[in-house]
Amino acid sequence: MADGRVVKGVRFQELREVGDPVELGAAYSDAGADELVFLDVRATVDGRPALVDLVESVAERLAIPFTVGGGVRSVADGEDLLSAGADKVAVNSAALERPELVGELAAAFGSQAVVVAIDAEAGCVRSRAGTTDAGRDAVEWAREAEARGAGEILLTSIDADGTRAGYDLELTAAVAAAVDLPVIASGGAGNARHVAAALGVAQAALLASILHEDPERLASLRDELRGLGVAVRG
């Protein structure tokens, strides 16, 4: 999300508006998504917290768990989002700047509520919506995040993001092999075979571009995955 709207681009560039987060969230919930992730990509760059009022509106419409990230810099920020109805909070740039934040959030809310989002380009971590080199290796940062108390890793390949050419399976497999946490593969989904391949190396796959313009496709995509022998819920 940016400025309260759902946006999507390619490799984090040329963001375009694709809809309302509350309406899209409700559509995905009704269509059978397992979980949703709302990431405010402008919050850190703008130096403000995530949109709590929006989270409250989303929570009223969903029947599935959802994660919110963007602008979470403290336990108080996490408390605001969870109190507004989010099930998990995601941290990225603030955790890179102060890794102790991961442990503080885990101590306050439990590891199951803490997702560390990692944006990586050529295996190297980038922060502030991909604009800054964080000076860290993605695999090593995932290991540290686990040690500090993260409950999940959301791994987005900037190289693959928005291309619809398939996930970065090499990077995803390397991170998944390095930790004992669930890893969510993100960036590059174009069809059911891409999703099936990601689920072969990670515990979950995030989809955005291929669904935002046609949320109803989620149901047929789940059927395609079953046809490929992938076990999906529902």
N, C-alpha and C positions, 0 to 999 in steps of 0.2 A: 504494500500500500504506500501511497504518497499523497499527502494533502487530503486524506480521508477517502481516497478512491483506490480501486484496484488497478495496478499498472503492470505492464510486462514489456520487456525489451529483449535484446539479444546481447549476451555477454555483458549484462548490466548497463548497456548503453541504449540511447534512443527510446526511453520509456514512453509507452503510449497508454492511454486510459482504456480500460476494458470493462469497467462496470462498477457497481455499488457493492461494497464488501458485505453488507448485511444481506442483500438479496442474493448475491452469488453464494454466500455461505449457506443460506437456507436451501438454495437449490441443490448444492452438493450434499448437504445433510439428507435431504429428501431422496436424492438419487442413489444413496448407499455408500458414500465415502466413509472410511473407518475413522479418520480424524482430519482436522483442518489445521493449517498453520497460517497465521496472519503476521507478516513481518512489515513493520513501518520502516521503509528504507530511507526516509528522510529525517527520522527522529534524531539520530545521532549527529548527522551533518548539520541539522538546524539547532542542535543543542537543547532539545526539549524532550519531555517524557512521552511515552506512548499515549494514544488517545483513549483514555479510560471510558469516556462516555460512549465511544464507539464500541468498545468491548462489552459494555452493558447491553447495548442494543443487539449485538451479535448473540450474546448468551441467551437472550429472550427467544431467539429464533432457532437455535440448534438443539438437536437431540443427540449429538455426538461430542466427544472431547475436542477441545481446541487449545492450541498453543499460541501465545502472543509474544512477539519480540520487537525490539527497536526502542532505544532510549532507556533500557533498564540498566541503571548504574548503581543501585543500592537495594538493600533488603526492603526498604520502604517502597521503592518503585515496584518490586515484585509483589509486595503485599497489596498494593493498589490494584494491580491487574488480576490477581487471584480473587480478591474481594469483589471485583467487578464481574466475575464469572468465568475467567480463564481457568483451565485445568493445569496448564504448565506455562512457565516463562522461559523464553529463549534469550540468551546473552551472547554477544559477539564482541564488538569493539571494546566495550567497557571491561570485559573479562581479559582481553589481550593487554589492555593498559594496566589492569590490576587483577591478576589471576586469583587473588584471595577472595574475590567476589563470588566465585563459583562455590567455594566452601561455605561462605556465609549464607548464600541462598539455600544450599543443601541442608545446613544446620537448622535453618528457620522453617523450611517447608518440606524437607525430605528430598532425597535425590530423584524420586519419581516425578517431581514437579520441575526439575531443572534440565533444560536442554541447552547444550553448547552448540551454537551455529558456527560452522567453519566455512568460509568462502575461500576457495583455493584456485590459483592460476599456476599451471605447470608445477603443481605440487607444493607451491609456496602460499602461505596464508596472506590474505589481504583484508584490511579493515576499512571502516567508514564507507560502507556500501561499495567496496571494491576499489576505492580510490587511493588507498595507502598500502604500501608494502609493510606488513607487520614484522618482517624479519624472522619468521618462524616457518618450520617445516610442518606440513599438515599432519603427518603421521605422529610426529613428536608432540605437537600441540594436543592432538586427540588423546594421547597417552596421559599427558599432564592433566587434561580436563577430567579424565576418568579418575585419576588419583586424587583430585581435589573434590570430587563428589558429584560430578555430572551424572545424570541418569540416562541421557541419550545424546547422540551426536547427529546433528543435521548437517550433512556434508554437501555443499553446493560447488560444482565445478563451474567456474566462470568461463572456462574455455568452451564448455558444452551448453551453457545456459541459453535457452531460447532458440537454439539451432534446430531442434527436433531431429537431430542426427544420431541420437543415442547417448546414453550416460557415459561418463568417464569411468569405465569398468576397472581399469588398472588402478586408478587412484582410490576408487571406492573399495576395491578388494584389499588394497594395502592398509587402509584405515581400519576396515572391519577386522582384518587379521591381527591388528595391533591392540585392539581393545576387547573387553568382554561385555561391552554395552551394545544395545541396539543401535545400528547405524541406519539413518534415513538417507538414501541416495537422492540427489536433487540436481537437476540441470540436464536437459537434452532429450526428454521423452518425446517421441514422435509417433509411436505406435505400440501395440500390445507386445510385440516381440522385444522392443527396447525395455519395457517394464519387466517382462519375464526375465530378461538377462540381468537387470539390476537386482531383482529379487533372488537371483542365483548367488549373489555375493554379499547382499545386504539384507537387513531384516524388514525394510520398508522402502517404498518408492514414492517420492513426491511428484505430483503432476501439476502443471500450471497452464502453459501456452495452449496445449492441445485441447484443453477443456474450457478455458475462459470464454471462448467465442461460441461454444456449444456444450453447456453443462450437461445436457441430456446424454451426451456421448459416454458419460461415466458408466452408465448401466451396460451399454453394449461392450465397452472396453472390459468390464469385469467378465462378461460372457466369453469374450475372446481369450482372456487369460485362462479361464477354466478349460477352454478348448486346447490350450497349449500345455495343459497339465499343471497349471499353477493353482494351488489351494488359496482361495480368497474367502473372506467371511461373507455370511449372508447367502 
